[in-house]
């Protein structure tokens, strides 16, 4: 899957692997689901709340989690995809 962020920077964005993760969820393959993007369940929850137009209280915390995950997944300490 083409990722503009990855193409321009050579780094993985916080959503890299999300599509493959969702395909794993559809196939009920939970190892694949969590392997490609550990925060997939978090993204699904946040996107669902946004679709329902629910006011998210701790918006800055959500942004911080996504940024920290984006940084950590591009280090040698992140063992998965």
C-alpha positions, 0 to 999 in steps of 0.5 A: 500500500502506498504511503506518502509519508513513508515515501517522502521520509522513509519512516513509518507513519502512525497509521502504517499497517492499519489496512493490513491490520483491519484485514486481519481483524476481518479474517479474525486473525488477531495475531495479524491484527495486532502485529501490523499496528498495535494501536489499531483498536485505539484508532477504531475507537477514536474514529467511531467516536468521531463518526458519532460526533461524540465530544472527545474530552482528552483530545491532546492526550490522544494526539500525544499517544499517536505522536509517541507511537509514531516516534517509537515505532521508528526505533529499534525498540519497537519489535513489530512491523 
